[in-house]
């Protein structure tokens, strides 16, 4: 079960897509916490210095799909109970 899941789908111009990616890149570059404007609201995430990245490109049925996945552990998952 997911603790939180947010998904947003939209049709964007190439410039709008670039602006969204730039905003995410800026948030990552500044570190600490990233604030992402997601239309109706803002999502704030704590981003560590190290994270996992995966880039996937699929070409199928005349469409190209580009997925960029960034993954990191939450502070709760990082905390280990002391014995």
C-alpha positions in Angstrom: 0.0 0.0 0.0 1.3 3.5 -0.9 1.6 6.1 1.9 0.8 8.8 -0.7 0.2 8.8 -4.5 -0.3 11.8 -6.7 -0.8 11.5 -10.4 -1.5 14.3 -12.9 -2.1 13.9 -16.6 -2.3 16.9 -19.0 -1.8 18.0 -22.6 1.1 20.4 -22.7 2.9 22.4 -25.3 6.6 21.7 -25.7 7.4 25.0 -23.8 5.0 24.1 -20.9 6.7 20.7 -20.6 10.1 22.3 -20.6 9.0 24.8 -17.9 7.7 21.9 -15.7 11.0 20.0 -16.1 13.0 23.1 -15.3 11.0 23.7 -12.2 11.7 20.2 -11.0 15.4 20.6 -11.9 15.6 23.9 -9.9 13.9 22.3 -6.9 16.4 19.4 -7.0 19.4 21.7 -7.5 18.5 23.7 -4.4 18.2 20.6 -2.3 16.6 20.3 1.2 12.9 20.5 0.3 11.5 20.9 -3.2 8.3 22.8 -3.8 6.5 21.7 -6.9 3.6 23.7 -8.3 1.1 21.2 -9.5 -1.8 23.3 -10.6 -4.4 23.3 -7.9 -1.7 23.2 -5.1 1.9 22.9 -4.2 3.6 19.7 -3.2 6.6 20.0 -0.9 9.1 17.1 -0.7 12.3 16.6 1.3 15.0 15.6 -1.2 18.2 14.1 0.0 21.6 14.6 -1.5 21.6 11.1 -3.1 18.8 9.4 -5.0 18.1 6.7 -7.5 17.4 7.6 -11.1 15.9 5.6 -14.0 15.2 6.8 -17.5 13.1 4.6 -19.8 12.2 5.2 -23.5 9.6 3.1 -25.3 8.6 3.4 -28.9 5.4 1.5 -29.7 2.5 1.9 -32.1 3.8 5.2 -33.5 4.2 6.8 -30.0 7.3 7.6 -27.9 7.0 7.4 -24.2 9.8 8.9 -22.0 9.7 8.2 -18.3 12.0 9.8 -15.8 11.8 8.2 -12.4 13.6 9.6 -9.3 13.4 7.6 -6.1 14.7 8.1 -2.5 13.9 6.8 0.9 11.7 8.8 3.3 13.1 10.0 6.6 10.9 7.4 8.3 12.3 4.6 6.3 15.9 5.9 6.9 15.4 5.8 10.7 16.4 2.4 12.1 15.2 1.4 15.5 17.8 1.1 18.2 18.1 -2.2 20.0 
